[in-house]
Amino acid sequence: NSALSAEFDGGTGGGIANWGTLTINASAVANNLASATLPRFYQSNGGGIANWGTLALVDSTVDANNTMGRYSAGGGILNLYGDVAVSHSTVSGNGAGGGGGILSLGTLTVSDSVVSDNNAGFGGGGGLFSDGSLTVTDSTISANSVSGFGSGAGIASVGALTVSRSTVSDNVGATGQSGGGIFSNGTAMVTSSTVDNNSAGENGGGIASTGTLTVTGSSVSRNTLASPGNGGGISSNGSLTLTDVTVNQNSAGGSGGGVSFDASLTLAGATDIKGNTAGDSGGIYSFLGVVVVSGWTGAVSDNAPNDCNPPMALGSLVCN
């Protein structure tokens, strides 16, 4: 067991900088600071750990590490085109300009872990920011925040994202930004997970997607969105598929308390969109989008002030 804390670095990797293969087991990386006085591309990044190689974090904590500067990255961990695996660990209370908990430009897997109470001050991804491949399994992403410019208070992904058997909750986005729980600008799959009680300032209180989003066997509930944003539960500007999903009790100041989509929406299985509220169209709102119904046995009901706007055909039913 070991602890590394209260270090001060000249630029990248306040506590640890790894270029090889490193396993951190049953240890704590805490209270480190990365800062730089000379301008350079990778300055003030990786408050706790900076990785260029292969890093495994096991049964450990990365806590209260920070970077300095608006454009800094990776308060807890910065992964620069390497491979990082976090398991049975906690990443909490870290801060950076972008990727408050972890910022990854390579491959990142998080399993059986907690990412909480991290903050991104400018670039998005309060808990996790990925511009590569990100897989989250059996984990909790909670109470993270974005306090300035940038989307995805819990998770921000511009690559491939997979979230399985996990909880994304109580994350808080900034005014005018999207994706309180999850923001995806690539391909995202959310399976057997809960996205609950997140908030954002523009679109997608729970989830905001501008790419391809598939949600299966999951709950998206009690997320909120300030006026005039759309999609209290889910906002999609690309392809959206909901299978056996519960979208309940979300709210939006604009339109689409449950779901707002612009391109295509596929409803399948026992997907229910109920009890959501908005300024207009409490259930589903669409701007020139197309709805596909595939073996759908659920319902869109009990939303306020109405279920769908504009009125749309959901199979043999007309929702209005």
N, C-alpha and C positions, 0 to 999 in steps of 0.2 A: 504494500500500500504506500502511496506517496502523494504529496501535494506540491504544486508549483503555483506560486502566487506573488503578487506585488512586484512583477517585473516591468521594465520600461524598455521598449525597443525603438530603434531609430527609424522603422518604417513598416516592416511586414513581419508578423508573428511575434506578438508581444510576449507570449510565454514560450512557445515552441515553433520552430520552423523545420519542416520535414521535406527532404528531397528523395528519400529512399523508401524503405518499408518500416513502418512503426506501428506497434500495438501499445495502446495505453489501457491498462487494466486496473480496476479497483483504485482509481486515483482521482485527484481533484485538480483542475486547472482553473484558478480563480483570481480575480482582482488584478488582472494584467492589463496593460495599456500599450497599444501600438500608436506611435505618432512619428511624424517626420517634419523636419524644418526645411529640407531641400525639395524642390519640385521634381517628382519622378513618377513614372506611370503607375507603379504599384506602391504608392506611398500610403501610410496609415491604414493598413489592412490586416485582418486577422488578429483581432485583439487578444484572443487566447492562443489559437493555433493557426498557422499557415501551412498548407500542404500542397506540394507539387508531385508527390509520389503516391504511395499506398498507405492509408491510415485506417486503423481499426480502433474504435473507442468502445470499450466493454466495461460494464458495471462501474461507470465513472460519472463525474459531474464536470460540466464546463459552465462556470457561474461568475457573473458580475465582471466580465471582461469588456473592454471598450476600445474603440478606435476614435480618432479625432478627425474632424473635417466633414463637410457636407458630402463629399464624394468618396468617403471611406467605405469599406466593404467588409462584411463578415465579422461582426462583433465577437462572437464566440469562436467560430471556425471559418476560415477562408480556404476553399478548395480550388486551386488553379489547374484545371485540366487533369487532375489526378482522380483517384478512387477513394472515397470515404465511406466507411460502414460504421454506423452508430447503433449499438444494441444495448438494451438493458441499462440505459444511461439517461441523464437529465441535462438538458441545455437550457439554462434559465438566467434571466436578469442581465443579459448581454445587450450591448448597443452599438450601432454603426449607422452610417449614412444609408446603406442598403444591406439587406440580409442581416437583421439584428442578431438572430441566433446563429444561422449558418448561411453563407453565400457560396454556391457551388457552380463552377463552370465546367465540371466534369461529370462523374457518376457519383451519386449520393444515394445511400439506402439508410433508412431510419426504421428500426424495428424494436418493439417492446420498450419504447422510450417515451420521455416527456419533453416537449419543447414549449416552454412557457415564459411569460413575462419578459419577453425580449422586445426591443424597440428599434425600428428603422426610422431615422429622422428625415430622410430625403428620398431614397431610391426604391422604396417598396420592399415587400417581403419581411414583415416584422419578425416572424418566426423563421421561415425558410425561404430563400430565394434560389431558384435553379435556372440556369441557362445551359441545360444539358439533359441528363436523365435523372429523375427523382422518383424513388419508390418509398412509400410510407406504409408500414404494416403494423397492426396491433399497437398503435401509438396514440398519444394525446397531444394535440397542438392547440394550446389554449392561452387566453389572456395575453396574447401578443398584440402589438400596436404599430401603426404607422402614423407619425405625427406631422409629416410634411407631404411633399410630392411623392407619389408612388402608390401602386396598388398591391392588393394581397396582404392584408394584415396578418393572417395566419400563414398562408402559403402563396408565393408568387412563382409561377413557372412559365417560361417561354420556350420550353422544349417538350419532352415526354414526361407525363406525370401519371403515377398510379397510386391511389389511396385505397387501402383495403383494411377492413375490420378496425377502423380508427375513429377517433372523435376529434372534430375540429370545432371548437366552441369558445365563446366569450372573447373573440378577437375584435379589435376596434380599428376601423380604417379612418383615414383623414377626410376632411371636407373636400368634396370634389373628386374623390378617388373611388375606384371600383374594387369589388371583391373583398368583403369583410372577412370571410373565412378563407376562400380560395380564389385566386385569379389565375386563369390559364390563357396563354396566347399560342398554344400548340395543340397537342392531343392529350386529353385528360380522361382517365377512367376512375370513377369513384364507386367502390363496391362494398356492400355490407358495412356501411359507415354512417356516422351521425354528424350532420353539420347543423349546429344549434346555437342560437343566441349570439350570432355575430352581427356586426353593423358596419355599414359603409356610407360614404357621402354622396356617391353618384349612381352607379349601377351595380346590381348584384350584392345584396346584403349578405347572402350566404355564399353564393358562387357566381363569379362573372367569367364568361368564356367568350373569346373572340375566335376560337378555332373549332375543334371537334370535341364535344363533351358527351360522355356516356355515363349515366348514373344508374346503378342496379342494386336492388335490395337495400336501399338506404333511406334515411330520414333527413329532410331539410325543413327545419321548423324553427319558429320564433326568431327568425332573423329580421333585421330592420334596416330601412333605407331612408335617408333624409330626402325631403323635397328638393328638386323635382325629379329625382332619379327613378329609374324603372327596374323592376325585378327584385322585389323584396327577398324572395327565396333564391331565385335563379335568373340571371340575365345571360342571354346567348345571342351573339352576332354571327354564329356559324351553324353547325349541325348539332342538334340536341336530341338525345334519346333517353327516355325515362322508362325503366322497366321495374315494376314492383317497388315504386318509390312513393313515400309519403311526403307531400309538400303542404304543410299545415301551419296556420297561425303566424305566417310571415306578414310583414307590412311594408308598404312603399309610399313615400310622399307623392310620387308621380303615378305611373301606371304599372299594372301587373304586380299585384301584391304577392302572388305565388310565383308566376313565371312570366318573363318577358322575352320574346324571341323575334329575330328579324329575318332569319333564313328558313330553317326547317325544324319542326318538332315532331318526334315520333313518340306516341304513347303506347305502351305495351304492358301486359300483365295487369296486376292489381294496383296500378298507379292512381293515387287519390290526390286531388288538389282541392283542399277544403279549409274553410275558416280563415282565409287570408283577407287582408284589407288593403286598400289603396285609395288614392285620390280619384282614380278611375280604373275600372276593370280589376276588381279584387283578385280574381282567379288567374286568367291568362290574358296577356296583351300581346298583340302582334302588329308589326308594321310590315305589311306585304309578305308575310311568311306563309309557309305551306305546312299543314298538319297531316301526318300520316298515322293512321290507327292500325295497330297490328296485334290482334289477339288481346285487345284491351278490355278488362273487366272492371275497371275502377270507375271513379266519378269525379266530376268537377261541380262542386256544390257548396252552398252556404258561405260564399264569398261576398264581400261588400265593397262597393255598392252594387256590383253585378259580377257574374261569373266570367264572361268573356267580352272583350271589346277590341275590334269590331266583332259582330256575331260571326261564328265560324262553325263549320261542319266537323263534328267529331264522330266519324263513322256515319251511322244512321241518325245521330242526334245533332241538334242545332244548339250550340251554346251561345247564350247572349246575356 
